[in-house]
């Protein structure tokens, strides 16, 4: 079907979306484990990493939504104004 991504593109998209989430979850887990002996510098690094990865995830999702919207408009298979 025209406008739909192929399997390779979907695998790449899945990887790009999952990578920042995996990092966010790992940092959150580390922060929880280190709570009792919280080193302020380590916490600051973790928070910076969480922020950086959350921003990346947001950018990826915005790009995905823009691409999907463009594909829908190109194929005429929906009207975003009918929501």
C-alpha positions as CSV (number, residue, x, y, z in Angstrom):
1,X,0.0,0.0,0.0
2,X,1.3,3.4,-0.9
3,X,2.5,5.6,2.0
4,X,2.9,2.7,4.5
5,X,6.3,1.9,5.8
6,X,8.0,-1.4,5.0
7,X,9.0,-4.0,7.6
8,X,12.6,-2.6,7.7
9,X,11.4,0.9,8.4
10,X,9.1,-0.4,11.1
11,X,11.9,-2.3,12.8
12,X,14.1,0.9,12.7
13,X,11.3,3.0,14.1
14,X,10.7,0.5,16.9
15,X,14.4,0.6,17.8
16,X,14.5,4.4,17.7
17,X,11.5,4.6,20.0
18,X,12.5,1.9,22.4
19,X,16.1,3.0,22.9
20,X,15.4,6.2,24.8
21,X,12.6,4.5,26.8
22,X,15.0,1.7,27.9
23,X,17.5,4.3,29.0
24,X,14.8,6.2,30.9
25,X,13.7,3.1,32.7
26,X,17.3,2.1,33.6
27,X,18.1,5.5,35.0
28,X,14.8,5.5,37.0
29,X,15.7,2.1,38.4
30,X,19.2,3.3,39.4
31,X,17.9,6.4,41.1
32,X,15.5,4.2,43.1
33,X,18.3,1.9,44.1
34,X,20.6,4.7,45.1
35,X,18.1,6.6,47.1
36,X,19.5,5.9,50.5
37,X,23.1,6.8,49.6
38,X,22.3,9.4,47.0
39,X,25.4,11.1,45.7
40,X,24.2,14.5,44.5
41,X,26.6,14.4,41.5
42,X,25.3,11.0,40.4
43,X,21.7,12.1,40.9
44,X,22.4,15.2,38.8
45,X,23.9,13.0,36.0
46,X,20.9,10.6,36.2
47,X,18.4,13.5,36.0
48,X,20.3,15.0,33.1
49,X,20.2,11.7,31.3
50,X,16.5,11.2,32.0
51,X,15.8,14.7,30.7
52,X,17.9,14.2,27.6
53,X,16.3,10.9,26.7
54,X,12.8,12.2,27.4
55,X,13.4,15.1,25.1
56,X,14.7,12.7,22.4
57,X,11.6,10.5,22.8
58,X,9.4,13.5,22.5
59,X,11.2,14.6,19.3
60,X,10.8,11.1,17.8
61,X,7.1,10.9,18.6
62,X,6.5,14.4,17.1
63,X,8.4,13.3,14.0
64,X,6.3,10.1,13.8
65,X,3.1,12.0,14.2
66,X,4.1,14.5,11.5
67,X,5.0,11.7,9.1
68,X,1.7,9.8,9.8
69,X,-0.3,13.0,9.3
70,X,1.5,13.7,6.0
71,X,0.9,10.1,4.9
72,X,-2.8,10.3,5.7
73,X,-3.1,13.7,3.9
74,X,-1.2,12.3,0.9
75,X,-3.4,9.2,0.6
76,X,-6.6,11.0,1.5
77,X,-7.4,8.2,3.9
78,X,-8.7,10.4,6.7
79,X,-9.7,13.9,7.8
80,X,-7.9,15.1,10.9
81,X,-10.6,17.8,11.3
82,X,-13.4,15.3,12.0
83,X,-12.1,14.4,15.5
